[in-house]
Amino acid sequence: MSHSISNIRRHPLVFCLCAFIGLAAISPTAFAADKKGQEISRTIAKEITAAQKAMQANQWSEALKNLEAAETKSPLTTYDKKTIAEFKGICYVRLNNLKGAQSSYEAALATGGYSADELPKTYRLLFQLAATNKQDAKAIEYGKQASEAGSATDDDLLIMSQLYYQQKDCKNSAVWGDKAIAAFKKAGQPPKEVLYQLKLQCASDANDTPAMKAALYDLIRLTNKSSYWNNLIRLERQDERDDHNTLMIYRIMYDTSSMNADTDYIEMAQLLGDAGLPGEAAAVLDKAMSTGQIKDEHKERTTRLMNALKTRADADKKGLPALDAEATKNAAGQLDVKLGEVYFGAGDYQNTVTAINRGLGKGQVKDLDQGYVYLGRAQVALKNNAEAKKAFEKLKTVPNYSQRVLKLWELYSDKLGS
């Protein structure tokens, strides 16, 4: 089994830069004075005014020429240097020269002219620019500063997790990933899928199976994708040695549409046949064959198995009226549950529900888990998800039930619609 994740990509960053630095608000006097009364010196007033006019006209290259001319003037105050650098940063962003923009804002930061109130957004802007420019080490440092200053968003925290992952630092990737997940949840938003993908990939790289399972559980809760179900179920199944539990795990794989290997269909059908459920076994194989899942080298064997199962299933179907009558008269509920399983294999889900509920009501059912599982599955087939959830919830009351299997059914139940 391959645990590699192919769709982990660098989170998009550039989309927020222009809005962040407020280009739309530029006016001829936009930087003539700040709120503390600092002013552009007369030394560069002409060049700055010309640059502002060019920027308003979207003449970014012309604005840069005026700013470069301003840089040659002397003497320049700290505020002059900071303003020139900031204006250059804006121009470079508009010209899609993000490396130039980063250098300009770093120059502005180096002037020491930013107030305590201005620094948080400057750190965040430099974080975004450095990350976009794939200067990961610098981006991480700016990201730390933005986070400490309180200006980092949930998306920024996500990017920090990615940056650490790209540095092969899974420990810190997880730390920042958890911060991002908490931030998304605090904002009332679902966390981004990539956060759990990073956790999954790091766990896979470390061959940490418990951590892989934890990440897959989170990914399924978030997305309910069949690919994640497939990976999780394969991990859970590989250590299972009990046929009863293995079959339960296969039922979950089948019901989540995450079964994609013909050998899984074949093994599930064989286990169902061994459990005395040839109707359901034939239905499983029929789905595999009708959807082209069976490989050429397995077709002959599968056809033989299918023919044998159909013969037994037809006999079971013909005997349903007699079995129903016998189960109805029986004081114990075990036979009713068995009857329900046969009805399920025949595709008669309403009678499945009737028979199993009757049996559970009588009591004396040896395989309670079978009763609750088939009752729940039948209710799902009837689109009665609320009743299905009630049935699956009862699995918690089954003595000595496999915690591995229980946890999978609980996850499946949680993802059912209301």
C-alpha positions in Angstrom: 0.0 0.0 0.0 1.3 3.4 -0.9 0.8 6.1 1.6 2.1 9.0 -0.5 -0.2 12.0 -0.9 0.1 13.5 -4.4 -2.1 16.5 -4.1 -0.3 18.5 -1.4 0.5 21.8 -3.0 1.8 25.1 -2.0 -1.2 27.2 -0.7 -2.0 30.1 -3.0 -0.5 33.3 -1.6 -0.5 36.1 -4.2 -4.2 36.5 -4.2 -4.2 38.7 -1.1 -1.2 40.9 -1.6 -2.8 43.8 -3.6 -5.8 44.1 -1.3 -3.6 43.8 1.7 -1.4 46.9 0.9 -4.4 49.0 -0.1 -3.5 50.0 -3.6 -6.9 51.2 -4.4 -6.6 54.0 -1.8 -3.6 55.7 -3.2 -4.0 59.4 -3.7 -1.6 62.3 -4.5 -1.3 63.0 -0.8 -1.5 59.4 0.4 1.9 59.4 2.1 2.4 63.1 2.6 2.0 62.8 6.3 1.3 60.0 8.8 -0.9 60.1 11.8 2.0 61.2 14.0 2.7 64.2 11.8 5.8 63.0 10.0 6.2 64.5 6.6 8.0 63.9 3.4 11.0 66.3 3.3 11.1 69.1 0.7 14.2 67.3 -0.6 12.1 64.7 -2.4 8.7 66.4 -2.5 8.8 66.9 -6.3 9.8 63.3 -7.0 7.2 61.8 -4.6 4.4 63.9 -6.0 5.4 62.8 -9.6 5.5 59.2 -8.4 2.1 59.4 -6.8 0.5 60.9 -10.0 2.1 58.1 -12.1 0.8 55.5 -9.7 -2.7 56.9 -9.9 -2.5 56.7 -13.7 -1.3 53.0 -13.4 2.0 54.1 -14.8 4.1 51.9 -12.5 7.4 51.9 -14.4 7.2 55.7 -14.6 6.5 55.9 -10.8 9.6 53.7 -10.2 11.8 56.1 -12.1 10.7 59.0 -10.0 11.2 56.9 -6.8 14.7 55.9 -7.9 15.4 59.6 -8.6 14.2 60.4 -5.1 16.6 57.8 -3.6 19.6 59.8 -5.0 18.7 63.0 -3.1 20.4 64.0 0.1 19.8 64.3 2.9 17.0 61.8 3.4 15.1 61.4 6.6 14.1 58.0 8.0 10.5 58.8 6.9 11.7 59.6 3.4 13.5 56.3 3.1 10.6 54.3 4.4 8.1 56.0 2.1 10.2 55.6 -1.0 10.7 51.9 -0.2 7.0 51.4 0.5 6.0 53.1 -2.8 8.5 50.9 -4.7 7.0 47.9 -3.1 3.6 48.8 -4.3 4.9 49.4 -7.8 6.7 46.1 -7.9 3.6 44.2 -6.8 1.6 45.9 -9.6 4.3 44.9 -12.1 4.2 41.4 -10.7 7.8 41.6 -9.6 7.3 40.1 -6.2 11.0 39.6 -5.5 11.5 43.4 -6.1 8.5 44.0 -3.8 10.0 41.9 -1.1 13.3 43.7 -1.3 11.6 47.0 -1.1 9.6 46.2 1.9 12.6 44.7 3.6 14.4 48.0 2.9 11.5 49.9 4.4 11.6 47.7 7.5 15.4 48.2 7.8 14.9 52.0 8.1 13.4 51.4 11.6 10.7 53.9 10.7 7.7 51.6 11.4 5.7 52.3 14.5 4.6 49.5 16.8 1.1 49.7 15.3 2.5 49.3 11.7 4.9 46.4 12.3 2.3 43.6 12.5 0.9 44.2 9.0 4.4 44.7 7.7 5.6 41.4 9.1 2.5 39.7 7.6 3.1 41.3 4.2 6.7 40.2 4.1 5.7 36.7 5.2 3.4 36.5 2.3 5.9 37.9 -0.2 8.7 35.6 1.0 6.4 32.5 0.9 5.3 33.4 -2.6 8.9 33.9 -3.7 9.7 30.4 -2.2 12.1 31.9 0.2 10.9 29.5 2.8 13.4 30.2 5.6 12.7 33.9 5.5 9.0 33.3 5.2 9.1 31.2 8.4 10.8 34.0 10.3 8.4 36.6 9.1 5.5 34.3 9.9 6.7 33.8 13.5 6.9 37.6 13.9 3.4 38.1 12.3 2.0 35.5 14.6 3.6 36.9 17.7 2.3 40.4 16.7 -1.2 39.0 16.3 -1.6 39.7 12.6 -1.4 36.2 11.2 -4.7 34.8 9.9 -5.8 31.2 9.9 -4.6 30.9 6.3 -1.2 32.3 7.3 -0.9 29.6 10.0 -1.8 27.0 7.4 1.0 28.3 5.1 3.4 28.1 8.0 2.6 24.4 8.4 3.2 23.9 4.7 6.5 25.8 4.9 7.8 23.6 7.7 6.7 20.5 5.9 8.6 21.6 2.8 11.6 22.0 5.1 11.1 18.4 6.2 10.3 19.6 9.7 7.2 17.5 10.5 7.3 18.4 14.2 6.9 22.1 13.6 4.6 21.5 10.7 2.3 19.7 13.1 2.6 22.5 15.7 1.6 25.1 13.2 -1.0 22.9 11.6 -2.7 22.5 15.0 -2.7 26.3 15.4 -4.3 26.7 12.0 -7.0 24.0 12.8 -7.8 25.7 16.1 -8.0 29.1 14.3 -10.3 27.8 11.6 -12.6 26.2 14.2 -12.6 29.4 16.3 -13.7 31.3 13.2 -16.5 28.8 12.7 -15.0 27.4 9.5 -14.0 23.9 8.7 -10.2 23.4 8.6 -8.6 23.1 5.2 -8.1 19.5 3.9 -4.4 20.1 3.3 -3.7 20.5 7.0 -4.7 16.9 7.7 -3.0 15.7 4.5 0.3 17.1 5.8 -0.2 15.2 9.0 -1.0 12.1 7.0 2.1 12.4 4.8 4.4 13.1 7.8 3.0 10.0 9.6 3.4 7.9 6.4 7.0 9.1 6.0 7.7 8.0 9.6 5.8 4.7 9.3 3.7 5.8 12.2 0.5 3.8 11.7 -1.5 5.2 14.7 -0.8 8.8 13.5 -1.8 7.8 10.0 -5.1 6.4 11.2 -5.8 9.6 13.3 -5.2 11.8 10.2 -7.4 9.6 8.1 -10.2 9.7 10.6 -9.9 13.5 10.6 -9.9 13.6 6.8 -13.0 11.4 6.6 -14.8 13.6 9.1 -13.9 16.6 7.0 -14.5 15.3 3.5 -16.0 11.7 3.6 -14.0 10.9 0.5 -13.9 7.3 -0.5 -10.1 7.4 -1.1 -9.5 8.2 2.6 -12.0 5.5 3.6 -10.1 3.0 1.5 -6.7 3.9 3.1 -8.1 3.8 6.6 -9.9 0.5 6.1 -6.8 -1.1 4.6 -4.8 0.0 7.7 -7.4 -1.3 10.1 -7.8 -4.6 8.2 -4.1 -5.4 7.9 -3.8 -6.4 11.6 -7.2 -8.1 11.9 -7.1 -11.9 12.3 -10.7 -12.6 13.1 -12.9 -13.5 10.1 -16.0 -12.1 11.8 -14.4 -8.7 12.3 -12.7 -8.8 8.9 -16.2 -9.2 7.3 -17.5 -6.3 9.3 -14.7 -4.2 8.0 -15.4 -5.2 4.4 -19.1 -4.3 4.9 -18.0 -0.8 5.8 -15.6 -0.6 2.8 -18.4 -1.7 0.6 -21.0 0.6 2.0 -18.7 3.6 1.7 -18.0 2.9 -2.0 -14.3 2.7 -1.2 -13.8 -0.9 -2.4 -11.7 -0.7 -5.5 -9.7 -4.0 -5.8 -11.3 -7.1 -7.3 -9.6 -9.2 -4.6 -11.5 -7.3 -1.9 -14.8 -8.1 -3.6 -13.9 -11.7 -4.0 -12.7 -12.2 -0.4 -15.8 -10.4 0.9 -18.0 -12.7 -1.2 -16.2 -15.8 0.1 -16.5 -14.6 3.7 -20.2 -13.9 3.3 -20.7 -17.3 1.7 -18.9 -19.0 4.6 -21.2 -17.0 7.0 -24.3 -18.5 5.3 -25.2 -15.3 3.4 -25.0 -16.3 -0.3 -27.6 -13.7 -1.4 -25.5 -10.8 -0.2 -22.3 -12.5 -1.4 -23.8 -12.8 -4.9 -24.9 -9.2 -4.9 -21.3 -8.1 -4.0 -19.8 -10.1 -6.8 -22.5 -8.9 -9.2 -21.6 -5.3 -8.5 -17.9 -6.1 -9.1 -18.6 -7.9 -12.4 -21.1 -5.4 -13.8 -18.8 -2.4 -13.1 -15.8 -4.1 -14.7 -13.8 -4.4 -11.5 -12.8 -8.0 -12.0 -9.4 -8.5 -13.7 -9.1 -10.9 -16.6 -7.0 -13.4 -14.6 -9.7 -13.6 -11.9 -12.8 -13.8 -14.2 -13.0 -17.6 -14.5 -12.6 -18.1 -10.7 -15.1 -15.3 -10.0 -17.7 -16.8 -12.5 -17.5 -20.2 -10.8 -17.9 -18.6 -7.4 -20.8 -16.5 -8.6 -22.6 -19.5 -10.1 -22.3 -21.5 -6.8 -23.5 -18.5 -4.7 -26.5 -17.9 -7.0 -27.6 -21.5 -6.6 -27.5 -21.2 -2.9 -29.1 -17.7 -2.9 -32.0 -18.9 -5.0 -32.6 -21.7 -2.6 -32.6 -19.3 0.3 -35.0 -17.0 -1.5 -37.5 -19.8 -2.1 -37.3 -20.8 1.5 -38.0 -17.3 2.8 -41.7 -17.8 3.5 -41.1 -21.0 5.5 -38.2 -19.4 7.4 -40.3 -16.3 8.2 -43.1 -18.5 9.6 -40.7 -20.5 11.7 -39.0 -17.4 13.0 -42.3 -15.7 13.9 -43.3 -18.7 16.0 -39.9 -19.0 17.8 -39.8 -17.5 21.2 -36.1 -16.5 20.8 -35.0 -13.7 18.5 -31.9 -15.3 16.9 -33.8 -16.8 14.0 -35.6 -13.5 13.2 -32.2 -11.8 13.0 -31.0 -14.5 10.6 -34.1 -14.1 8.6 -33.5 -10.3 8.4 -30.0 -11.0 7.0 -31.4 -13.3 4.3 -34.0 -10.6 3.4 -31.1 -8.1 3.2 -29.3 -10.3 0.7 -32.4 -10.5 -1.3 -32.7 -6.7 -1.4 -35.9 -6.7 0.6 -34.9 -4.0 3.1 -38.4 -3.3 4.6 -38.8 -7.0 5.6 -35.2 -6.9 6.9 -36.2 -4.1 9.3 -39.4 -5.9 10.4 -37.7 -9.2 11.0 -34.7 -7.8 12.9 -36.8 -5.5 15.1 -39.0 -8.4 16.0 -36.0 -10.5 16.9 -34.4 -7.8 19.0 -37.6 -7.3 20.8 -37.8 -11.0 21.7 -34.2 -11.1 23.0 -32.0 -14.1 23.2 -30.0 -12.9 20.2 -26.5 -14.4 20.1 -25.0 -12.1 17.4 -26.3 -8.7 18.5 -23.8 -6.9 16.4 -25.1 -8.6 13.3 -28.6 -7.5 14.2 -27.7 -3.9 14.8 -25.5 -3.7 11.7 -28.0 -5.2 9.3 -30.8 -3.1 10.8 -28.7 0.0 10.3 -27.7 -0.9 6.8 -31.3 -1.7 5.8 -32.4 1.7 7.2 -29.7 3.4 5.1 -31.0 1.6 2.0 -34.5 2.8 2.9 -33.1 6.4 3.3 -34.1 6.4 7.0 -30.7 7.7 8.2 -32.0 8.8 11.6 -33.2 5.3 12.4 -29.9 3.9 10.9 -27.9 6.0 13.4 -30.0 4.7 16.3 -29.2 1.1 15.2 -25.5 1.7 14.9 -25.5 3.5 18.2 -26.6 0.3 19.9 -23.3 -1.4 18.9 -21.8 0.3 21.9 -23.9 -2.0 24.1 -22.6 -5.2 22.6 -20.3 -7.0 25.2 -16.7 -7.4 24.2 -17.2 -5.9 20.8 -14.1 -5.1 18.7 -13.2 -1.5 19.4 -11.6 -1.2 15.9 -14.8 -2.2 14.2 -17.0 -0.2 16.5 -15.0 3.0 15.8 -15.3 2.5 12.1 -19.1 2.0 12.3 -19.3 5.1 14.5 -17.5 7.1 11.9 -19.7 5.7 9.1 -22.8 6.6 11.2 -21.5 10.1 11.9 -21.2 10.8 8.1 -24.7 9.7 7.3 -27.0 12.6 6.5 -29.9 13.5 8.7 
